[in-house]
């Protein structure tokens, strides 16, 4: 009987941990969306990862890009990913992306495209609450 309790405790910890991560990421995006200061960041690096994505819609690739921006006289950096078609242009220092950062800590930043559709944040919160419900239901 003790083994069953240990298994359910491990399951609770794993699912509860996943729920906590979704809540933290939802809080992070919500805070940046509401209280973040928008600015233009220069794209410094843009590269394609691996090959074509294995999805229903063909000719879609994952790209990683790095950016930098200046806030309060200091240079800050960040990176993100995006999915797009196979044709892209190399950066020549003239590509920009809108970034939101916290005024008290500009190192915490995120491109606007990561939370532009408001329903993305709601999806993170919804998944967190569903996982929390399952954590509570595990005996």
KEKOL-690207 format. One record per residue: z, x, y of N, C-alpha, C in turn. Coordinates in steps of 0.02 Angstrom, whole numbers, plus 50000, padded with zeros to 5 digits. Each point is the difference from the previous one (the first is absolute). Example, Ala and Ser with C-alpha at 12.3 -4.5 7.8 and 13.67 -1.06 7.14 Angstrom:
2
503905066049716500004995550059500005004550060/499644998250053500035004250059500374996150055/
END
This chain:
139
500005004149940500004995950060500005004350063/500315005849998500015004450058499315002750015/499595001149948499325002350012499604995050040/500094993649985499644994850037500195000250074/500645001050014500235000350069499695006050036/499955005749966499715005950030499264998950015/499654996749953499294998750012499904995450059/500404994750004499914995450056500215003350066/500495004449998500195003650060499445004750023/499685003349953499445004550017499434995950029/499864994249970499464995750026500164997550069/500634998150011500204997850067499925005550051/500195006149981499945005550047499275001550017/499575000049950499295001450012499684994750043/500094993749982499694994550038500334999450069/500665000950003500344999850064499795005750046/499895005949971499755005750039499314998750028/499564997049959499334998350024500044994950056/500444995049993500094995050052500265003250064/500465004849994500265003450059499465004050035/499555003249962499455003750031499534995450038/499844994249971499574995250034500344997450064/500664998849997500364997750060499985005550054/500145006249981499995005550049499325000950032/499474999649960499335000850028499824994050045/500224994049980499894994150043500375000650066/500625002549998500395001050061499665005350044/499775005449968499655005450036499394997350036/499584996449965499394997350032500164994850053/500494995749986500204994950049500265003250064/500415005249993500285003450058499455003350042/499545003349966499445003150036499554994950033/499914994349968499574994750026500314997050063/500664998849998500334996650056500205004950055/500325005649982500295004550049499605006450010/499475000949964499625006250004499595000550064/499905006050023499605001450059499305002049977/499484996350020499335001949978499715005850041/499625004149968499665005650033499385001849960/499565003750031499405002349966500145006849968/499815000749937500095006349965499315002749980/499925006550006499365003149982500005001549926/499464998049965499925001349929499815007349992/500405003849962499885007249992499675001749934/500094995849949499715001449935499844993449966/499424999849966499784993949967499645002149936/500274998249942499685002149938500044994549946/499535000349955499964995149946500405002549940/500374995449969500395001849941499644997549937/499985004349951499734998349934499304997050005/499844995449955499344997050000500034992750019/499504996349978499954992950016500594996349970/500254995150037500554996049975499764995349946/500404998949949499824995649944500214992950017/499594996750041500144993250021499384995749992/500084993650014499444995449994499465001650051/500205001550061499525001750052499865007549995/499385001749988499815007049990499925003650067/499915006549997499905004450058500594999850049/500604999949973500615000450041500375006349980/500215003850050500345006449989500655000150039/500475004049977500635001050035499945006350043/500174999350063499985005650047500705001450027/500175006250008500625002150031499845003050067/500384998150051499885002950065500675002050032/499985005450038500575002650036499884999050075/500534998950037499934999050072500575003550036/499895000950065500525003050043500014996450067/500594999550029500074996950066500565003450038/500004999050065500505003050043500464994650027/500655001249994500514995450028500555004350030/500174998650062500535003750036499865007550002/499375001850005499825007050006499995003949935/500144996749943499995003449936499444997249956/499765004249956499464998049954500314997349936/499764994249976500234997049938499404998849955/500135000049935499464999449951500164994449951/499484997549967500074995049949499384999749957/500024996049948499414999149958500024993149969/499434997749977499944993449969499394999949956/499894994449966499424999149957499644993650019/499364999949983499614994050011499464999649947/499764994049987499474998849952499394997850040/499435003249987499384998150034499415002249958/499414998850026499385001549965499875007549992/499445001849968499875007049985499765004250060/499794996950054499735003850056500555000850053/500135006250019500485001350053499795006150039/500235000550060499845005650044500585004950001/499865006350003500525005050005500304999750071/500645001750004500324999950066499795006050040/499874998850063499815005350046500485000150060/500594997149991500484999850054499924994150046/499544995549984499884994250044500154993449965/500355000149943500204994049965500734998650014/500154993750017500694998250017500214993849960/500654999549989500304994349966500634998150039/500154993550002500604997650034500605000849954/500535002950026500615001449962500594996950037/500474997249962500634997650029500555004949979/500435001850047500565004449985500634997450034/500575002049973500634998150031500155004750058/500194997250057500135004050060500575004949990/500514998149962500575004449989499855005549949/499504998949957499835005049949499254999549985/499585003350040499284999549991499745002649933/500425003849964499795002349934499924994149952/500314994450015499914993949960499434996250032/499425000449968499404996850027499574997349944/499534995750019499584996849951499374997450035/499415000849969499404997250030500034992450003/499714997150051500004992850008499684996549941/499525003249968499654996849944500464998749941/500575003649995500464998949944500384993550006/500084997250059500354993650007499634995150046/499385001450015499624995650044499974992949975/499804998749938500064993249976500744998649987/500294995450038500714998549996500224997849931/499544997349960500204997749934500175005749953/499775006250014500195005749958500765000950000/500314999550058500725000750005500354994449963/499734993950005500294994449964499945000949924/499465003049977499915001349929500545004949975/500135005350039500525004749980500684996649996/500164995950049500634996349998500034995249941/499444996549988499984995349944500105003449933/499665005649989500095003749937500725002349993/500305002350054500705002349998500464994449980/499904994150027500454994449984499884997549929/499395000149976499864998049931500335005049951/499935006550014500335004949957500764999450003/500264998550059500724998950007500234994049959/499594994849999500164994149959500025001749926/499515004049977500005002149930500585004649984/500205004150047500585004349990500634995949989/500054994750037500594995649995499994996249933/499404998449976499944996049939500105004049935/499945006750003500095004149940500734999949980/500134998349937500704999849976500185006449966/
END
